[in-house]
Amino acid sequence: MFGTKEEYTELKDNEQTKAKKIPIHVEKLQEYADSGRIQQKLRDGVVMMVKVKDLKEKNLPELKRAIERIKRTCSAVGGDIAGVGNDWIIVSPANAKIDRTKRPEF
């Protein structure tokens, strides 16, 4: 095992791998009206990490309405939505799946 020569193969970034990349946007949900922008990006196939902390602290009922609006769009496009901690949600279109498998604590 020791003293063996390791071999590496360089992977080239070609057009095929570039086409498969899914953009991930970071967004803020600061008011109910922002949910429209998030819905449009979801329809466009964008995965988003959305910070909800500001709206949660400012107006919890408005946050709940905005998230319900986004959930309806997720359902309509075959996407998914999940909370990440207390201050973020992840929103994905149909071509991406949110893995909810429990991981062991580190």
Phi, psi and chi 1 to 4 in degrees:
 res  aa     phi    psi   chi1   chi2   chi3   chi4
   1 MET       -  -50.3  -69.4  -67.0 -129.0      -
   2 PHE   -76.5  147.1  -66.6  106.7      -      -
   3 GLY    85.0   -0.3      -      -      -      -
   4 THR   -81.9  148.2   60.7      -      -      -
   5 LYS   -83.5  127.8 -177.6  179.1  176.0 -176.8
   6 GLU   -86.3  141.7  -66.2 -176.8   25.8      -
   7 GLU  -113.0  138.1  -68.1 -174.2   32.9      -
   8 TYR  -123.5  145.2  -63.9   96.2      -      -
   9 THR  -115.3  125.6  -57.2      -      -      -
  10 GLU   -79.8  127.8 -173.9  173.6  -30.5      -
  11 LEU   -94.3  128.9  -59.1  175.6      -      -
  12 LYS   -91.5  142.3  -58.4 -150.5 -173.6 -117.5
  13 ASP   -84.7   98.7 -167.9   18.1      -      -
  14 ASN  -103.4  176.7   60.8   31.5      -      -
  15 GLU   -62.4  -33.1  -67.7  -59.0  -45.3      -
  16 GLN   -65.9  -42.8 -172.8  176.9   19.3      -
  17 THR   -72.6  -31.8   56.9      -      -      -
  18 LYS   -64.6  -38.5  -74.7 -178.5 -177.0  178.6
  19 ALA   -68.1  -24.7      -      -      -      -
  20 LYS   -84.5  -11.1  -68.7 -179.1 -178.3  179.5
  21 LYS   -72.6  134.7  -68.1 -176.0  179.6 -179.2
  22 ILE  -102.9  125.3  -61.8  171.7      -      -
  23 PRO   -69.7  143.9   23.9  -30.3      -      -
  24 ILE  -122.2  119.3  -61.0  174.7      -      -
  25 HIS  -104.1  147.4  -67.7 -156.9      -      -
  26 VAL  -104.6  124.2  177.4      -      -      -
  27 GLU  -126.2  163.4  -65.1  -73.4  -25.9      -
  28 LYS  -120.3  137.0  -77.4 -174.0 -179.7 -179.5
  29 LEU  -106.8   93.7 -172.3   60.0      -      -
  30 GLN  -100.1  -19.1  -65.5  179.0  -53.3      -
  31 GLU  -155.3  164.9   57.3 -174.1   41.9      -
  32 TYR   -54.9  -39.2  179.7   79.1      -      -
  33 ALA   -60.0  -26.6      -      -      -      -
  34 ASP   -64.8  -22.1  -66.8  -22.2      -      -
  35 SER   -63.6  -28.6   60.6      -      -      -
  36 GLY   -63.8  -42.0      -      -      -      -
  37 ARG   -63.7  -40.9 -178.4 -175.8   72.2 -111.5
  38 ILE   -67.3  -40.4  -67.7  165.6      -      -
  39 GLN   -59.7  -44.2  -73.7  176.9  -62.0      -
  40 GLN   -63.6  -43.2 -173.9   56.4   51.6      -
  41 LYS   -64.1  -36.5  -74.3 -171.2  174.3 -164.2
  42 LEU   -62.6  -44.6  179.7   60.0      -      -
  43 ARG   -62.7  -30.6  -71.5 -176.8 -164.2  106.6
  44 ASP   -80.2   -2.1  -67.6  -18.4      -      -
  45 GLY    90.0   23.0      -      -      -      -
  46 VAL   -96.4  133.6  177.6      -      -      -
  47 VAL   -85.5  136.1  176.8      -      -      -
  48 MET  -132.1  140.2  -69.8  166.1  -79.4      -
  49 MET   -99.7  120.4  -70.5  -70.2  -59.4      -
  50 VAL  -117.7  121.5 -177.8      -      -      -
  51 LYS   -82.1  120.7 -174.5  175.6 -178.6  179.9
  52 VAL  -109.9   -0.4  -61.9      -      -      -
  53 LYS   -56.6  -46.6 -179.0 -179.7  179.9  179.5
  54 ASP   -60.0  -47.5  -62.5  -22.7      -      -
  55 LEU   -70.0  -34.7 -173.7   54.8      -      -
  56 LYS   -60.7  -41.6 -178.7  176.6   82.8  173.1
  57 GLU   -74.9  -29.2  -68.9  173.9   -9.4      -
  58 LYS   -86.3  -45.1 -175.6  170.9   76.0  172.5
  59 ASN  -156.9   88.8 -170.2  -23.5      -      -
  60 LEU   -60.9  -43.6 -171.2   57.3      -      -
  61 PRO   -60.5  -36.7  -24.6   33.5      -      -
  62 GLU   -67.0  -37.9 -168.6  171.7  -60.2      -
  63 LEU   -61.3  -45.4  171.7   64.0      -      -
  64 LYS   -61.2  -41.4  -71.3  179.4 -179.4 -178.0
  65 ARG   -62.9  -43.9  -79.5 -173.6   10.4 -177.3
  66 ALA   -63.3  -43.0      -      -      -      -
  67 ILE   -67.1  -38.3  -70.8  177.5      -      -
  68 GLU   -61.4  -40.1  -77.8  -57.3  -43.6      -
  69 ARG   -62.4  -44.4 -176.5  178.6 -177.0 -166.6
  70 ILE   -66.8  -38.7  -64.6  166.8      -      -
  71 LYS   -60.3  -41.7  -81.2 -177.0 -180.0 -179.7
  72 ARG   -61.9  -40.1  -74.5 -167.6  -59.4  -88.3
  73 THR   -67.3  -41.2  -57.4      -      -      -
  74 CYS   -55.7  -46.6  -81.0      -      -      -
  75 SER   -62.3  -43.0  179.0      -      -      -
  76 ALA   -65.2  -34.9      -      -      -      -
  77 VAL   -97.4    2.0  -60.4      -      -      -
  78 GLY    77.6   21.9      -      -      -      -
  79 GLY   -89.6 -162.2      -      -      -      -
  80 ASP  -149.2  157.4 -159.3    0.4      -      -
  81 ILE  -144.7  141.1 -176.3  170.4      -      -
  82 ALA  -151.8  146.9      -      -      -      -
  83 GLY   -78.5  143.3      -      -      -      -
  84 VAL  -125.9  100.5 -178.9      -      -      -
  85 GLY    69.3 -156.6      -      -      -      -
  86 ASN   -96.4  -13.4  -66.8  -39.3      -      -
  87 ASP  -117.4   -0.4  -60.3  -26.8      -      -
  88 TRP  -136.7  153.0  -67.4   84.4      -      -
  89 ILE  -129.2  154.8   59.7  172.4      -      -
  90 ILE  -115.6  135.1 -174.0  165.4      -      -
  91 VAL  -124.3  128.9 -177.0      -      -      -
  92 SER  -132.6  145.6   68.8      -      -      -
  93 PRO   -78.4 -175.9   28.7  -33.1      -      -
  94 ALA   -63.5  -26.3      -      -      -      -
  95 ASN   -85.4    7.0   62.1  -21.2      -      -
  96 ALA  -135.9  145.3      -      -      -      -
  97 LYS  -120.9  136.7 -179.8 -176.9 -179.8  -58.3
  98 ILE   -87.9  121.1  -61.2  171.7      -      -
  99 ASP   -85.7  118.3 -176.3    0.3      -      -
 100 ARG  -104.7   17.3  -68.8  178.5  173.1   81.2
 101 THR   -64.4  130.7  -53.8      -      -      -
 102 LYS   -67.9  133.5  -69.2  -89.1 -172.3 -176.2
 103 ARG  -106.9  149.0  -56.8  -80.6 -168.4 -102.9
 104 PRO   -66.6  148.0   16.7  -22.9      -      -
 105 GLU   -68.5  142.9  -63.5  -72.9  -31.8      -
 106 PHE   -95.3      -  -68.9  100.4      -      -
